[in-house]
Amino acid sequence: IDTMIPLQSREIWNKHRVKKFNTGDEFQEKFISHVEWTLARSLYNCDDLAAYQATSESVRDNLVIDWNKTQQRQTARDSKRVYYLSLEFLMGRALDNAIINMQTDTSEKDVGETKETLTSGNTSREMIKNAIGQLGFNFEDVLEQEPDAALGNGGLGRLAACFVDSMATGDYPAWGYGLRYQYGIFAQKIINGYQVETPDYWLNFANPWEVERSEIQVPINFYGYVDRAQSGSSTLAPVDWIGGERVLAVAYDMPIPGFKTSTVNNLRLWSAKPTTEFDFSKFNSGDYKNSVEQQQRAESITAVLYPNDNFEQGKELRLKQQYFWCAASLHDIVRRFKKSRRPWSEFPDQIAIQLNDTHPTLAVVELQRVLVDLEKLDWHEAWDIVTKTFAYTNHTVMQEALEKWPIGLFGRLLPRHLEIIFDINWFFLKAVEEKFQHDVDLLGRVSIIEEASPERQIRMAFLAIVGSHKVNGVAELHSDLIKTTIFQDFVKIYGPNKFTNVTNGITPRRWLKQANPKLAQLISDTIDDRADNYLLDMSKLTALAKFAEDETFQSKWNDVKQFNKLRLADLIKKLNGGVDIIERDHIRNTLFDIQVKRIHEYKRQQMNIFGVIYRYLSMKEMLSSGSSIEEVAEKYPRKVSIFGGKSAPGYYMAKLIIKLINSVGDVINKDDEIKDLLKVVFIPDYNVSKAEIIIPASDLSEHISTAGTEASGTSNMKFVMNGGLIIGTVDGANVEITREIGEDNIFLFGNLSENVDELRFNHQYHSTKLPESLNKVLNVIESGAFSPENPSEFKALTDSVKYHGDYYLVSDDFDSYVATQELVDQVYHKDKAAWLKKSILSVANVGFFSSDRCIEEYADTIWNAEPVKPET
Ligand code: CR1
């Protein structure tokens, strides 16, 4: 490429080439120029927000240089590219992460030096922190200015965010594709104990972390009809789809820096905008206003993220979002491929596309359409390319989360795609029929089209399986479960090798180094890794094991925890209008018991709060039968139960659980008799940036889903990485966490997934028998103890256990849950050394759960992709 540009021009470009800042002084120069030029402000009106913006612009300038080089390098090497399609990227804040990842040096010689440059080991963050301090700002306050990029609901979206971090860190030529929602997940307010949703207009201030590529505009069609003129009567031949409505997809790019590498990958998010084409028929009929309004509706496609976690609603706008995003992304991918001038048959050698759940399954159909209708490939040749390109990750076995689209709605919006799906299904079923002639029900069971009333439906998970060469679950237990339940027939059809497992992971850069700088420092000092190489090779953490029983080390470890608990107590105080809920002086002896995640019946926050009520009632009983408060404290030592999480706006039961938690807190927190031995806190608006404060502060966290329901969980890994212990069921990744850290270091309880069906069956056909303990709790709730003005307020919750089959098996697990909680108390309060040892050993053995390991597994076993390393 270079040789096409005249020598003289190249010399001038080279002479004025942009340069990265490398010292605190150079950073300050950049900062000031951004304040003055980019923001048009000055020393005299530069507030924290402006300081945040100037810092971000400066850091971004560094990233952009590497970003451009990375893209050039990846194009020049022309190796296989990976595209991660996800409707959600729950990125959180970008600035601190970018600063941490800017650290480039891995060489031994600089280790231990204090000279502050970006290439002097563990100092990128310190350097900028100091530089900002000298400019008159507090680093933490500046970071606080950034709004979370909250373009996701929960685990699935945050997983995608960890994955793009690890793909860049591993130097994989990989892009993420998603949507640029104007409103991310709603902000949660708690008013009188109830969740109230308010809009999250995160783009209120200019967003320095995105680059609008206004030159990249892809026209996307909807509705219309299929014109068979070019194909005649023959099926499978190319046809024209005449779209009835057209919008433009505009690209917005976010740089994704890898850690200690100059690789900066791209996250491309699409935004919808109207075309400039004008509807003359409307105009001529004098309907100018309507014609403009219709155009404006285009923007609604990317206006808002659907706020459901593990639940699909089947709304037309959602399907529009999905097609808009898949079509734009594929257009982009195909365009890039065509520039290479390779034959179509090499498409799967050059490109791997990962489907994050079934949300992007339309991409399978769209690629087939592009190849057959536009590129005129033979149907079977095209389909071979398609299936070699795609792979699908399943994230749930829960029926209500599995996507199905009624064919009426679907066919109106995407008439040609519906035809293609019918054809895909026809060939698939034909092959199945040939192979399994004796199994008469099989065809109906596996058909992509479900014969449902009132209307036939497209089963998107089945389409994703048929259109992919690999299907993976997200933890061992889950991957086994999908093979024996929802996808059982497909294992029979394709054989077991199409189905595989890649256990989820999390990025240690954000979830250790960024969220818990004190622990990160203690670790790097202790294992003598001042350049933080353990963040790339987490097996180095095993060196901590030999300090697990070392008293001095334990005490340092405990001090870090204490610091983080105080930091959380400060946050809680701030959110509580400046009033402390937790006794400050006793924080060291108060067990912080945390459950933060989306509110869901299957995750069983209700069981947690029932347990809290049981504890409270037991304390009160002791007091009323004459025990002293010291005796109560002996049995029920200091504890604060902390909850956080959003409910889907339309999920009645989840909202009721939130209200119950808050109502219970109101009663317990005000009860002077129990002398602050027990507190209940609900932290409003749980999000990524709050998680970074909450997770490092846990002594204990709760991962207590009904066995077989939580596909993996990822916060369980985050808590362990921060030295928190887990109380959990034998579910999702808890199983592998136990294997890695050792069963002595986790508190497991409850029924196993293989018993769930039988237990549910029993509840259905014999009425539910409540254990005495739970019965007492439910009676007290029903008496109105927590809702005196409306005693039946929580009836739906208590009835669901008592009379409606207790689907989530709270009654079956309650006693073992309570007993395990009491065991936790005993270890925490009676044998702190044993507790600390468990905590240290957990961190020492958490390495497996780095998302770097996941990405390597995906690359090796699914994508067949290699890193493209920057030249050194
Ligand atoms: C699962 O519920 C898992 C994440 C990421 C969620 C959770 O256990 O950790 O995915 N599933 O794999 C989901 O959102 C639509 O399904």
Boltz pocket constraint, residues with backbone or C-beta under 6 A from the ligand:
constraints:
  - pocket:
      binder: B
      contacts: [[A, 155], [A, 156], [A, 159], [A, 309], [A, 310], [A, 311], [A, 357], [A, 394], [A, 395], [A, 396], [A, 401], [A, 474], [A, 504], [A, 709], [A, 710], [A, 711], [A, 712], [A, 713], [A, 714], [A, 732]]
      max_distance: 6.0
